[in-house]
Amino acid sequence: MDKLIAFCGLDCAGCEAYIATRVNDEAAKQALLAKWRVEYDSPDMPAEAVTCDGCAGEGRHGGYCSFCEVRACASARGVRNCAHCGEYETCETLQGFIVNIPSAQANLASIRAAM
């Protein structure tokens, strides 16, 4: 499976919501919604939270995307993802997010190294 790197470095292609949305699997989305409601202690989480076309795309954005400061900043700056931003190494918003997500950090570092 090809990677689909979000602004923050997460791989949307590996996200359960993205996968279920892409194949239009409503049963998988409902199961994921039930799981996330428990995992995130959010019993009122709406069904839209598990409908996502990927962070950087123009389509539907589920989960945390609509509240994500990293996504809002990168989108406003018009960068493909944060690895392409001139403030990548000094951005407190990004660094505060990826410090606890080694896979996202590694994805962005790999992109930076290839530039």
Biopython code that builds the backbone (N, CA, C, O; Angstrom):
import numpy as np
from Bio.PDB.StructureBuilder import StructureBuilder

atoms = [
    (1, "MET", "N", (0.837, -1.174, 0.000)),
    (1, "MET", "CA", (0.000, 0.000, 0.000)),
    (1, "MET", "C", (0.885, 1.241, 0.000)),
    (1, "MET", "O", (1.829, 1.343, 0.784)),
    (2, "ASP", "N", (0.571, 2.178, -0.883)),
    (2, "ASP", "CA", (1.306, 3.441, -0.933)),
    (2, "ASP", "C", (0.943, 4.292, 0.268)),
    (2, "ASP", "O", (-0.165, 4.218, 0.799)),
    (3, "LYS", "N", (1.905, 5.099, 0.679)),
    (3, "LYS", "CA", (1.638, 6.018, 1.780)),
    (3, "LYS", "C", (0.898, 7.245, 1.266)),
    (3, "LYS", "O", (1.055, 7.652, 0.114)),
    (4, "LEU", "N", (0.104, 7.812, 2.128)),
    (4, "LEU", "CA", (-0.598, 9.055, 1.855)),
    (4, "LEU", "C", (-0.327, 9.936, 3.069)),
    (4, "LEU", "O", (-1.081, 9.924, 4.042)),
    (5, "ILE", "N", (0.747, 10.691, 2.999)),
    (5, "ILE", "CA", (1.228, 11.435, 4.152)),
    (5, "ILE", "C", (0.418, 12.712, 4.371)),
    (5, "ILE", "O", (0.303, 13.561, 3.487)),
    (6, "ALA", "N", (-0.132, 12.816, 5.564)),
    (6, "ALA", "CA", (-0.893, 13.997, 5.974)),
    (6, "ALA", "C", (0.069, 15.143, 6.247)),
    (6, "ALA", "O", (1.283, 14.943, 6.279)),
    (7, "PHE", "N", (-0.461, 16.327, 6.442)),
    (7, "PHE", "CA", (0.365, 17.489, 6.739)),
    (7, "PHE", "C", (1.317, 17.215, 7.898)),
    (7, "PHE", "O", (2.475, 17.629, 7.862)),
    (8, "CYS", "N", (0.836, 16.520, 8.923)),
    (8, "CYS", "CA", (1.598, 16.283, 10.153)),
    (8, "CYS", "C", (2.546, 15.093, 10.069)),
    (8, "CYS", "O", (3.355, 14.888, 10.974)),
    (9, "GLY", "N", (2.461, 14.312, 9.006)),
    (9, "GLY", "CA", (3.328, 13.151, 8.874)),
    (9, "GLY", "C", (2.625, 11.825, 9.091)),
    (9, "GLY", "O", (3.181, 10.775, 8.769)),
    (10, "LEU", "N", (1.414, 11.849, 9.631)),
    (10, "LEU", "CA", (0.672, 10.600, 9.769)),
    (10, "LEU", "C", (0.381, 10.043, 8.386)),
    (10, "LEU", "O", (0.281, 10.798, 7.419)),
    (11, "ASP", "N", (0.244, 8.722, 8.285)),
    (11, "ASP", "CA", (-0.049, 8.073, 7.016)),
    (11, "ASP", "C", (-1.545, 7.801, 6.919)),
    (11, "ASP", "O", (-2.040, 6.833, 7.496)),
    (12, "CYS", "N", (-2.253, 8.637, 6.204)),
    (12, "CYS", "CA", (-3.702, 8.487, 6.056)),
    (12, "CYS", "C", (-4.077, 7.131, 5.456)),
    (12, "CYS", "O", (-5.132, 6.582, 5.775)),
    (13, "ALA", "N", (-3.223, 6.594, 4.593)),
    (13, "ALA", "CA", (-3.531, 5.323, 3.934)),
    (13, "ALA", "C", (-3.649, 4.177, 4.931)),
    (13, "ALA", "O", (-4.250, 3.150, 4.616)),
    (14, "GLY", "N", (-3.092, 4.330, 6.118)),
    (14, "GLY", "CA", (-3.186, 3.299, 7.137)),
    (14, "GLY", "C", (-4.290, 3.538, 8.151)),
    (14, "GLY", "O", (-4.470, 2.732, 9.065)),
    (15, "CYS", "N", (-5.026, 4.618, 8.010)),
    (15, "CYS", "CA", (-6.079, 4.981, 8.959)),
    (15, "CYS", "C", (-7.355, 4.186, 8.673)),
    (15, "CYS", "O", (-7.792, 4.082, 7.527)),
    (16, "GLU", "N", (-7.933, 3.636, 9.719)),
    (16, "GLU", "CA", (-9.146, 2.837, 9.563)),
    (16, "GLU", "C", (-10.297, 3.642, 8.970)),
    (16, "GLU", "O", (-11.067, 3.109, 8.172)),
    (17, "ALA", "N", (-10.429, 4.899, 9.336)),
    (17, "ALA", "CA", (-11.508, 5.736, 8.806)),
    (17, "ALA", "C", (-11.294, 5.993, 7.314)),
    (17, "ALA", "O", (-12.236, 5.925, 6.525)),
    (18, "TYR", "N", (-10.070, 6.284, 6.939)),
    (18, "TYR", "CA", (-9.754, 6.526, 5.531)),
    (18, "TYR", "C", (-10.024, 5.265, 4.694)),
    (18, "TYR", "O", (-10.631, 5.334, 3.626)),
    (19, "ILE", "N", (-9.570, 4.137, 5.194)),
    (19, "ILE", "CA", (-9.748, 2.871, 4.468)),
    (19, "ILE", "C", (-11.231, 2.555, 4.292)),
    (19, "ILE", "O", (-11.669, 2.239, 3.185)),
    (20, "ALA", "N", (-12.001, 2.638, 5.365)),
    (20, "ALA", "CA", (-13.434, 2.332, 5.291)),
    (20, "ALA", "C", (-14.164, 3.308, 4.368)),
    (20, "ALA", "O", (-15.085, 2.916, 3.652)),
    (21, "THR", "N", (-13.754, 4.574, 4.385)),
    (21, "THR", "CA", (-14.373, 5.563, 3.510)),
    (21, "THR", "C", (-14.064, 5.262, 2.054)),
    (21, "THR", "O", (-14.951, 5.314, 1.202)),
    (22, "ARG", "N", (-12.801, 4.945, 1.768)),
    (22, "ARG", "CA", (-12.387, 4.676, 0.373)),
    (22, "ARG", "C", (-13.145, 3.517, -0.253)),
    (22, "ARG", "O", (-13.462, 3.557, -1.441)),
    (23, "VAL", "N", (-13.442, 2.471, 0.542)),
    (23, "VAL", "CA", (-14.142, 1.303, -0.003)),
    (23, "VAL", "C", (-15.637, 1.347, 0.287)),
    (23, "VAL", "O", (-16.363, 0.392, 0.011)),
    (24, "ASN", "N", (-16.090, 2.470, 0.848)),
    (24, "ASN", "CA", (-17.504, 2.677, 1.146)),
    (24, "ASN", "C", (-18.081, 1.543, 1.995)),
    (24, "ASN", "O", (-19.153, 1.015, 1.696)),
    (25, "ASP", "N", (-17.362, 1.177, 3.050)),
    (25, "ASP", "CA", (-17.768, 0.081, 3.932)),
    (25, "ASP", "C", (-18.452, 0.658, 5.172)),
    (25, "ASP", "O", (-17.797, 0.970, 6.166)),
    (26, "GLU", "N", (-19.761, 0.794, 5.098)),
    (26, "GLU", "CA", (-20.524, 1.396, 6.194)),
    (26, "GLU", "C", (-20.454, 0.564, 7.468)),
    (26, "GLU", "O", (-20.444, 1.124, 8.564)),
    (27, "ALA", "N", (-20.405, -0.766, 7.346)),
    (27, "ALA", "CA", (-20.308, -1.621, 8.538)),
    (27, "ALA", "C", (-18.986, -1.379, 9.261)),
    (27, "ALA", "O", (-18.949, -1.315, 10.489)),
    (28, "ALA", "N", (-17.902, -1.245, 8.500)),
    (28, "ALA", "CA", (-16.592, -0.981, 9.099)),
    (28, "ALA", "C", (-16.584, 0.395, 9.762)),
    (28, "ALA", "O", (-16.001, 0.566, 10.833)),
    (29, "LYS", "N", (-17.225, 1.371, 9.132)),
    (29, "LYS", "CA", (-17.282, 2.711, 9.709)),
    (29, "LYS", "C", (-18.079, 2.712, 11.011)),
    (29, "LYS", "O", (-17.698, 3.390, 11.965)),
    (30, "GLN", "N", (-19.171, 1.967, 11.063)),
    (30, "GLN", "CA", (-19.969, 1.899, 12.286)),
    (30, "GLN", "C", (-19.195, 1.192, 13.404)),
    (30, "GLN", "O", (-19.262, 1.602, 14.563)),
    (31, "ALA", "N", (-18.464, 0.134, 13.055)),
    (31, "ALA", "CA", (-17.641, -0.567, 14.047)),
    (31, "ALA", "C", (-16.534, 0.353, 14.562)),
    (31, "ALA", "O", (-16.243, 0.374, 15.758)),
    (32, "LEU", "N", (-15.925, 1.106, 13.663)),
    (32, "LEU", "CA", (-14.878, 2.042, 14.062)),
    (32, "LEU", "C", (-15.446, 3.153, 14.934)),
    (32, "LEU", "O", (-14.816, 3.558, 15.911)),
    (33, "LEU", "N", (-16.621, 3.644, 14.592)),
    (33, "LEU", "CA", (-17.260, 4.681, 15.397)),
    (33, "LEU", "C", (-17.481, 4.182, 16.826)),
    (33, "LEU", "O", (-17.208, 4.903, 17.786)),
    (34, "ALA", "N", (-17.966, 2.972, 16.963)),
    (34, "ALA", "CA", (-18.180, 2.400, 18.293)),
    (34, "ALA", "C", (-16.857, 2.284, 19.048)),
    (34, "ALA", "O", (-16.786, 2.584, 20.240)),
    (35, "LYS", "N", (-15.819, 1.850, 18.353)),
    (35, "LYS", "CA", (-14.488, 1.707, 18.958)),
    (35, "LYS", "C", (-13.941, 3.065, 19.404)),
    (35, "LYS", "O", (-13.467, 3.201, 20.532)),
    (36, "TRP", "N", (-14.004, 4.074, 18.520)),
    (36, "TRP", "CA", (-13.457, 5.390, 18.837)),
    (36, "TRP", "C", (-14.248, 6.083, 19.948)),
    (36, "TRP", "O", (-13.677, 6.821, 20.751)),
    (37, "ARG", "N", (-15.564, 5.844, 19.992)),
    (37, "ARG", "CA", (-16.359, 6.447, 21.066)),
    (37, "ARG", "C", (-15.851, 5.991, 22.429)),
    (37, "ARG", "O", (-15.843, 6.764, 23.387)),
    (38, "VAL", "N", (-15.429, 4.736, 22.510)),
    (38, "VAL", "CA", (-14.887, 4.203, 23.763)),
    (38, "VAL", "C", (-13.445, 4.676, 23.953)),
    (38, "VAL", "O", (-13.099, 5.202, 25.010)),
    (39, "GLU", "N", (-12.602, 4.490, 22.928)),
    (39, "GLU", "CA", (-11.182, 4.858, 23.003)),
    (39, "GLU", "C", (-10.968, 6.318, 23.387)),
    (39, "GLU", "O", (-10.086, 6.638, 24.184)),
    (40, "TYR", "N", (-11.777, 7.191, 22.818)),
    (40, "TYR", "CA", (-11.603, 8.622, 23.035)),
    (40, "TYR", "C", (-12.595, 9.192, 24.051)),
    (40, "TYR", "O", (-12.733, 10.407, 24.192)),
    (41, "ASP", "N", (-13.284, 8.286, 24.757)),
    (41, "ASP", "CA", (-14.255, 8.680, 25.773)),
    (41, "ASP", "C", (-15.167, 9.777, 25.234)),
    (41, "ASP", "O", (-15.343, 10.833, 25.843)),
    (42, "SER", "N", (-15.739, 9.483, 24.068)),
    (42, "SER", "CA", (-16.584, 10.455, 23.384)),
    (42, "SER", "C", (-17.854, 9.765, 22.886)),
    (42, "SER", "O", (-17.990, 9.497, 21.692)),
    (43, "PRO", "N", (-18.790, 9.477, 23.808)),
    (43, "PRO", "CA", (-19.984, 8.728, 23.423)),
    (43, "PRO", "C", (-20.869, 9.441, 22.403)),
    (43, "PRO", "O", (-21.684, 8.796, 21.743)),
    (44, "ASP", "N", (-20.728, 10.736, 22.262)),
    (44, "ASP", "CA", (-21.533, 11.491, 21.302)),
    (44, "ASP", "C", (-20.802, 11.759, 19.989)),
    (44, "ASP", "O", (-21.260, 12.564, 19.178)),
    (45, "MET", "N", (-19.673, 11.093, 19.776)),
    (45, "MET", "CA", (-18.920, 11.300, 18.529)),
    (45, "MET", "C", (-19.847, 11.032, 17.342)),
    (45, "MET", "O", (-20.499, 9.990, 17.282)),
    (46, "PRO", "N", (-19.902, 11.977, 16.398)),
    (46, "PRO", "CA", (-20.794, 11.800, 15.244)),
    (46, "PRO", "C", (-20.212, 10.839, 14.202)),
    (46, "PRO", "O", (-19.005, 10.601, 14.165)),
    (47, "ALA", "N", (-21.076, 10.303, 13.376)),
    (47, "ALA", "CA", (-20.664, 9.375, 12.323)),
    (47, "ALA", "C", (-19.674, 10.026, 11.356)),
    (47, "ALA", "O", (-18.848, 9.338, 10.756)),
    (48, "GLU", "N", (-19.754, 11.338, 11.205)),
    (48, "GLU", "CA", (-18.838, 12.047, 10.306)),
    (48, "GLU", "C", (-17.386, 11.894, 10.743)),
    (48, "GLU", "O", (-16.476, 12.063, 9.932)),
    (49, "ALA", "N", (-17.161, 11.580, 12.000)),
    (49, "ALA", "CA", (-15.798, 11.441, 12.518)),
    (49, "ALA", "C", (-15.059, 10.271, 11.885)),
    (49, "ALA", "O", (-13.829, 10.244, 11.901)),
    (50, "VAL", "N", (-15.777, 9.310, 11.334)),
    (50, "VAL", "CA", (-15.131, 8.147, 10.714)),
    (50, "VAL", "C", (-15.295, 8.162, 9.198)),
    (50, "VAL", "O", (-15.156, 7.130, 8.542)),
    (51, "THR", "N", (-15.589, 9.326, 8.651)),
    (51, "THR", "CA", (-15.692, 9.498, 7.208)),
    (51, "THR", "C", (-14.610, 10.479, 6.797)),
    (51, "THR", "O", (-14.702, 11.667, 7.105)),
    (52, "CYS", "N", (-13.579, 9.994, 6.101)),
    (52, "CYS", "CA", (-12.441, 10.841, 5.785)),
    (52, "CYS", "C", (-11.817, 10.466, 4.450)),
    (52, "CYS", "O", (-11.591, 9.293, 4.153)),
    (53, "ASP", "N", (-11.547, 11.483, 3.660)),
    (53, "ASP", "CA", (-10.886, 11.305, 2.366)),
    (53, "ASP", "C", (-9.407, 11.655, 2.428)),
    (53, "ASP", "O", (-8.762, 11.799, 1.389)),
    (54, "GLY", "N", (-8.867, 11.792, 3.622)),
    (54, "GLY", "CA", (-7.457, 12.124, 3.793)),
    (54, "GLY", "C", (-7.276, 13.580, 4.154)),
    (54, "GLY", "O", (-7.979, 14.452, 3.642)),
    (55, "CYS", "N", (-6.344, 13.835, 5.025)),
    (55, "CYS", "CA", (-6.100, 15.156, 5.589)),
    (55, "CYS", "C", (-5.861, 16.231, 4.536)),
    (55, "CYS", "O", (-6.461, 17.303, 4.600)),
    (56, "ALA", "N", (-5.010, 15.961, 3.590)),
    (56, "ALA", "CA", (-4.593, 16.983, 2.639)),
    (56, "ALA", "C", (-5.549, 17.133, 1.462)),
    (56, "ALA", "O", (-5.395, 18.050, 0.655)),
    (57, "GLY", "N", (-6.521, 16.254, 1.356)),
    (57, "GLY", "CA", (-7.450, 16.318, 0.247)),
    (57, "GLY", "C", (-8.538, 17.359, 0.439)),
    (57, "GLY", "O", (-8.671, 17.944, 1.514)),
    (58, "GLU", "N", (-9.298, 17.580, -0.591)),
    (58, "GLU", "CA", (-10.374, 18.564, -0.561)),
    (58, "GLU", "C", (-11.698, 17.965, -0.088)),
    (58, "GLU", "O", (-12.673, 18.696, 0.088)),
    (59, "GLY", "N", (-11.747, 16.663, 0.119)),
    (59, "GLY", "CA", (-12.999, 15.998, 0.464)),
    (59, "GLY", "C", (-13.369, 16.108, 1.922)),
    (59, "GLY", "O", (-13.127, 17.121, 2.577)),
    (60, "ARG", "N", (-13.960, 15.045, 2.410)),
    (60, "ARG", "CA", (-14.435, 15.008, 3.797)),
    (60, "ARG", "C", (-13.264, 14.762, 4.737)),
    (60, "ARG", "O", (-12.343, 14.008, 4.422)),
    (61, "HIS", "N", (-13.317, 15.412, 5.896)),
    (61, "HIS", "CA", (-12.256, 15.285, 6.898)),
    (61, "HIS", "C", (-12.875, 14.841, 8.211)),
    (61, "HIS", "O", (-13.616, 15.590, 8.847)),
    (62, "GLY", "N", (-12.570, 13.634, 8.604)),
    (62, "GLY", "CA", (-13.138, 13.080, 9.824)),
    (62, "GLY", "C", (-12.242, 13.278, 11.020)),
    (62, "GLY", "O", (-11.250, 14.005, 10.973)),
    (63, "GLY", "N", (-12.618, 12.612, 12.092)),
    (63, "GLY", "CA", (-11.820, 12.627, 13.298)),
    (63, "GLY", "C", (-11.470, 14.018, 13.779)),
    (63, "GLY", "O", (-12.333, 14.888, 13.899)),
    (64, "TYR", "N", (-10.228, 14.212, 14.044)),
    (64, "TYR", "CA", (-9.691, 15.438, 14.623)),
    (64, "TYR", "C", (-9.362, 16.499, 13.565)),
    (64, "TYR", "O", (-9.065, 17.642, 13.911)),
    (65, "CYS", "N", (-9.414, 16.131, 12.292)),
    (65, "CYS", "CA", (-8.951, 17.012, 11.211)),
    (65, "CYS", "C", (-9.516, 18.428, 11.267)),
    (65, "CYS", "O", (-8.782, 19.392, 11.049)),
    (66, "SER", "N", (-10.788, 18.567, 11.551)),
    (66, "SER", "CA", (-11.381, 19.908, 11.515)),
    (66, "SER", "C", (-10.911, 20.793, 12.671)),
    (66, "SER", "O", (-11.104, 22.008, 12.637)),
    (67, "PHE", "N", (-10.294, 20.189, 13.698)),
    (67, "PHE", "CA", (-9.790, 20.946, 14.833)),
    (67, "PHE", "C", (-8.266, 21.050, 14.847)),
    (67, "PHE", "O", (-7.700, 21.748, 15.688)),
    (68, "CYS", "N", (-7.612, 20.372, 13.937)),
    (68, "CYS", "CA", (-6.161, 20.215, 13.965)),
    (68, "CYS", "C", (-5.437, 21.513, 13.590)),
    (68, "CYS", "O", (-5.597, 22.025, 12.482)),
    (69, "GLU", "N", (-4.650, 22.031, 14.516)),
    (69, "GLU", "CA", (-3.890, 23.255, 14.273)),
    (69, "GLU", "C", (-2.792, 23.044, 13.235)),
    (69, "GLU", "O", (-2.481, 23.953, 12.465)),
    (70, "VAL", "N", (-2.207, 21.857, 13.213)),
    (70, "VAL", "CA", (-1.165, 21.549, 12.233)),
    (70, "VAL", "C", (-1.767, 21.580, 10.834)),
    (70, "VAL", "O", (-1.202, 22.192, 9.928)),
    (71, "ARG", "N", (-2.907, 20.926, 10.655)),
    (71, "ARG", "CA", (-3.580, 20.887, 9.356)),
    (71, "ARG", "C", (-3.967, 22.295, 8.915)),
    (71, "ARG", "O", (-3.747, 22.665, 7.762)),
    (72, "ALA", "N", (-4.538, 23.077, 9.822)),
    (72, "ALA", "CA", (-4.971, 24.439, 9.482)),
    (72, "ALA", "C", (-3.787, 25.289, 9.027)),
    (72, "ALA", "O", (-3.893, 26.021, 8.043)),
    (73, "CYS", "N", (-2.675, 25.199, 9.728)),
    (73, "CYS", "CA", (-1.497, 25.989, 9.389)),
    (73, "CYS", "C", (-0.916, 25.572, 8.040)),
    (73, "CYS", "O", (-0.668, 26.415, 7.177)),
    (74, "ALA", "N", (-0.700, 24.268, 7.864)),
    (74, "ALA", "CA", (-0.099, 23.784, 6.620)),
    (74, "ALA", "C", (-0.995, 24.069, 5.422)),
    (74, "ALA", "O", (-0.514, 24.413, 4.343)),
    (75, "SER", "N", (-2.285, 23.923, 5.617)),
    (75, "SER", "CA", (-3.229, 24.208, 4.545)),
    (75, "SER", "C", (-3.179, 25.696, 4.170)),
    (75, "SER", "O", (-3.167, 26.042, 2.989)),
    (76, "ALA", "N", (-3.149, 26.552, 5.163)),
    (76, "ALA", "CA", (-3.083, 27.996, 4.916)),
    (76, "ALA", "C", (-1.785, 28.390, 4.214)),
    (76, "ALA", "O", (-1.767, 29.318, 3.405)),
    (77, "ARG", "N", (-0.710, 27.685, 4.526)),
    (77, "ARG", "CA", (0.591, 27.985, 3.917)),
    (77, "ARG", "C", (0.732, 27.370, 2.524)),
    (77, "ARG", "O", (1.640, 27.720, 1.771)),
    (78, "GLY", "N", (-0.170, 26.456, 2.194)),
    (78, "GLY", "CA", (-0.145, 25.835, 0.874)),
    (78, "GLY", "C", (0.985, 24.850, 0.664)),
    (78, "GLY", "O", (1.422, 24.636, -0.467)),
    (79, "VAL", "N", (1.469, 24.240, 1.759)),
    (79, "VAL", "CA", (2.534, 23.251, 1.637)),
    (79, "VAL", "C", (1.942, 21.857, 1.492)),
    (79, "VAL", "O", (0.850, 21.578, 1.987)),
    (80, "ARG", "N", (2.667, 20.995, 0.815)),
    (80, "ARG", "CA", (2.215, 19.607, 0.607)),
    (80, "ARG", "C", (2.067, 18.883, 1.941)),
    (80, "ARG", "O", (1.092, 18.166, 2.170)),
    (81, "ASN", "N", (3.038, 19.081, 2.805)),
    (81, "ASN", "CA", (2.993, 18.624, 4.190)),
    (81, "ASN", "C", (4.041, 19.440, 4.938)),
    (81, "ASN", "O", (4.780, 20.216, 4.333)),
    (82, "CYS", "N", (4.102, 19.264, 6.242)),
    (82, "CYS", "CA", (4.973, 20.114, 7.052)),
    (82, "CYS", "C", (6.460, 19.951, 6.721)),
    (82, "CYS", "O", (7.246, 20.854, 7.004)),
    (83, "ALA", "N", (6.854, 18.851, 6.144)),
    (83, "ALA", "CA", (8.254, 18.667, 5.753)),
    (83, "ALA", "C", (8.679, 19.719, 4.734)),
    (83, "ALA", "O", (9.864, 20.037, 4.627)),
    (84, "HIS", "N", (7.728, 20.257, 3.991)),
    (84, "HIS", "CA", (8.012, 21.247, 2.954)),
    (84, "HIS", "C", (7.943, 22.685, 3.466)),
    (84, "HIS", "O", (8.086, 23.628, 2.688)),
    (85, "CYS", "N", (7.729, 22.850, 4.743)),
    (85, "CYS", "CA", (7.602, 24.192, 5.315)),
    (85, "CYS", "C", (8.961, 24.700, 5.780)),
    (85, "CYS", "O", (9.754, 23.953, 6.351)),
    (86, "GLY", "N", (9.212, 25.961, 5.532)),
    (86, "GLY", "CA", (10.461, 26.586, 5.949)),
    (86, "GLY", "C", (10.635, 26.662, 7.459)),
    (86, "GLY", "O", (11.754, 26.825, 7.947)),
    (87, "GLU", "N", (9.552, 26.547, 8.194)),
    (87, "GLU", "CA", (9.619, 26.607, 9.654)),
    (87, "GLU", "C", (9.523, 25.222, 10.303)),
    (87, "GLU", "O", (9.266, 25.107, 11.501)),
    (88, "TYR", "N", (9.727, 24.194, 9.517)),
    (88, "TYR", "CA", (9.596, 22.811, 9.980)),
    (88, "TYR", "C", (10.328, 22.547, 11.298)),
    (88, "TYR", "O", (9.738, 22.015, 12.239)),
    (89, "GLU", "N", (11.576, 22.908, 11.368)),
    (89, "GLU", "CA", (12.384, 22.563, 12.538)),
    (89, "GLU", "C", (12.079, 23.421, 13.762)),
    (89, "GLU", "O", (12.410, 23.028, 14.881)),
    (90, "THR", "N", (11.460, 24.573, 13.577)),
    (90, "THR", "CA", (11.201, 25.464, 14.704)),
    (90, "THR", "C", (9.717, 25.588, 15.055)),
    (90, "THR", "O", (9.359, 26.328, 15.971)),
    (91, "CYS", "N", (8.876, 24.891, 14.353)),
    (91, "CYS", "CA", (7.434, 25.008, 14.559)),
    (91, "CYS", "C", (7.004, 24.302, 15.845)),
    (91, "CYS", "O", (7.058, 23.076, 15.942)),
    (92, "GLU", "N", (6.584, 25.085, 16.813)),
    (92, "GLU", "CA", (6.159, 24.521, 18.094)),
    (92, "GLU", "C", (4.876, 23.710, 17.966)),
    (92, "GLU", "O", (4.701, 22.714, 18.667)),
    (93, "THR", "N", (3.983, 24.125, 17.082)),
    (93, "THR", "CA", (2.733, 23.393, 16.896)),
    (93, "THR", "C", (3.017, 21.995, 16.374)),
    (93, "THR", "O", (2.500, 21.015, 16.911)),
    (94, "LEU", "N", (3.831, 21.893, 15.334)),
    (94, "LEU", "CA", (4.165, 20.585, 14.776)),
    (94, "LEU", "C", (4.960, 19.751, 15.768)),
    (94, "LEU", "O", (4.635, 18.588, 16.009)),
    (95, "GLN", "N", (5.986, 20.331, 16.335)),
    (95, "GLN", "CA", (6.849, 19.572, 17.244)),
    (95, "GLN", "C", (6.062, 19.064, 18.455)),
    (95, "GLN", "O", (6.313, 17.957, 18.932)),
    (96, "GLY", "N", (5.128, 19.848, 18.950)),
    (96, "GLY", "CA", (4.301, 19.423, 20.064)),
    (96, "GLY", "C", (3.406, 18.253, 19.704)),
    (96, "GLY", "O", (3.057, 17.440, 20.559)),
    (97, "PHE", "N", (3.036, 18.170, 18.428)),
    (97, "PHE", "CA", (2.184, 17.088, 17.961)),
    (97, "PHE", "C", (2.981, 15.811, 17.712)),
    (97, "PHE", "O", (2.611, 14.741, 18.195)),
    (98, "ILE", "N", (4.078, 15.921, 16.956)),
    (98, "ILE", "CA", (4.785, 14.707, 16.522)),
    (98, "ILE", "C", (5.715, 14.109, 17.578)),
    (98, "ILE", "O", (6.186, 12.984, 17.413)),
    (99, "VAL", "N", (5.982, 14.830, 18.638)),
    (99, "VAL", "CA", (6.892, 14.313, 19.656)),
    (99, "VAL", "C", (6.420, 12.964, 20.203)),
    (99, "VAL", "O", (7.242, 12.140, 20.602)),
    (100, "ASN", "N", (5.127, 12.737, 20.224)),
    (100, "ASN", "CA", (4.575, 11.488, 20.743)),
    (100, "ASN", "C", (4.156, 10.515, 19.647)),
    (100, "ASN", "O", (3.552, 9.482, 19.933)),
    (101, "ILE", "N", (4.471, 10.837, 18.401)),
    (101, "ILE", "CA", (4.075, 9.973, 17.288)),
    (101, "ILE", "C", (5.301, 9.700, 16.420)),
    (101, "ILE", "O", (5.506, 10.366, 15.406)),
    (102, "PRO", "N", (6.113, 8.724, 16.816)),
    (102, "PRO", "CA", (7.366, 8.448, 16.098)),
    (102, "PRO", "C", (7.189, 8.161, 14.611)),
    (102, "PRO", "O", (8.048, 8.530, 13.811)),
    (103, "SER", "N", (6.101, 7.514, 14.228)),
    (103, "SER", "CA", (5.910, 7.205, 12.807)),
    (103, "SER", "C", (5.707, 8.477, 11.989)),
    (103, "SER", "O", (6.219, 8.579, 10.875)),
    (104, "ALA", "N", (4.968, 9.446, 12.524)),
    (104, "ALA", "CA", (4.757, 10.714, 11.824)),
    (104, "ALA", "C", (6.066, 11.482, 11.720)),
    (104, "ALA", "O", (6.386, 12.055, 10.679)),
    (105, "GLN", "N", (6.804, 11.485, 12.797)),
    (105, "GLN", "CA", (8.107, 12.161, 12.826)),
    (105, "GLN", "C", (9.049, 11.536, 11.795)),
    (105, "GLN", "O", (9.746, 12.246, 11.071)),
    (106, "ALA", "N", (9.064, 10.213, 11.736)),
    (106, "ALA", "CA", (9.930, 9.506, 10.777)),
    (106, "ALA", "C", (9.509, 9.774, 9.340)),
    (106, "ALA", "O", (10.365, 9.940, 8.472)),
    (107, "ASN", "N", (8.209, 9.819, 9.073)),
    (107, "ASN", "CA", (7.729, 10.104, 7.715)),
    (107, "ASN", "C", (8.174, 11.485, 7.252)),
    (107, "ASN", "O", (8.650, 11.641, 6.128)),
    (108, "LEU", "N", (8.021, 12.484, 8.111)),
    (108, "LEU", "CA", (8.438, 13.842, 7.743)),
    (108, "LEU", "C", (9.950, 13.947, 7.612)),
    (108, "LEU", "O", (10.446, 14.623, 6.710)),
    (109, "ALA", "N", (10.686, 13.290, 8.495)),
    (109, "ALA", "CA", (12.151, 13.316, 8.412)),
    (109, "ALA", "C", (12.625, 12.662, 7.114)),
    (109, "ALA", "O", (13.589, 13.123, 6.503)),
    (110, "SER", "N", (11.965, 11.610, 6.701)),
    (110, "SER", "CA", (12.317, 10.926, 5.452)),
    (110, "SER", "C", (12.061, 11.837, 4.244)),
    (110, "SER", "O", (12.864, 11.890, 3.313)),
    (111, "ILE", "N", (10.952, 12.536, 4.275)),
    (111, "ILE", "CA", (10.647, 13.471, 3.193)),
    (111, "ILE", "C", (11.675, 14.587, 3.156)),
    (111, "ILE", "O", (12.159, 14.952, 2.084)),
    (112, "ARG", "N", (12.014, 15.133, 4.317)),
    (112, "ARG", "CA", (13.013, 16.207, 4.385)),
    (112, "ARG", "C", (14.358, 15.725, 3.839)),
    (112, "ARG", "O", (15.027, 16.451, 3.104)),
    (113, "ALA", "N", (14.745, 14.522, 4.192)),
    (113, "ALA", "CA", (16.040, 13.981, 3.762)),
    (113, "ALA", "C", (16.103, 13.809, 2.253)),
    (113, "ALA", "O", (17.175, 13.908, 1.657)),
    (114, "ALA", "N", (14.955, 13.553, 1.634)),
    (114, "ALA", "CA", (14.904, 13.327, 0.191)),
    (114, "ALA", "C", (14.810, 14.632, -0.610)),
    (114, "ALA", "O", (14.887, 14.612, -1.838)),
    (115, "MET", "N", (14.646, 15.749, 0.074)),
    (115, "MET", "CA", (14.464, 17.035, -0.624)),
    (115, "MET", "C", (15.806, 17.605, -1.068)),
    (115, "MET", "O", (15.852, 18.679, -1.669)),
]
sb = StructureBuilder()
sb.init_structure("model")
sb.init_model(0)
sb.init_chain("A")
sb.init_seg("    ")
for serial, (resi, resn, name, xyz) in enumerate(atoms, 1):
    if name == "N":
        sb.init_residue(resn, " ", resi, " ")
    sb.init_atom(name, np.array(xyz, "f"), 0.0, 1.0, " ", f" {name:<3s}", serial, name[0])
structure = sb.get_structure()
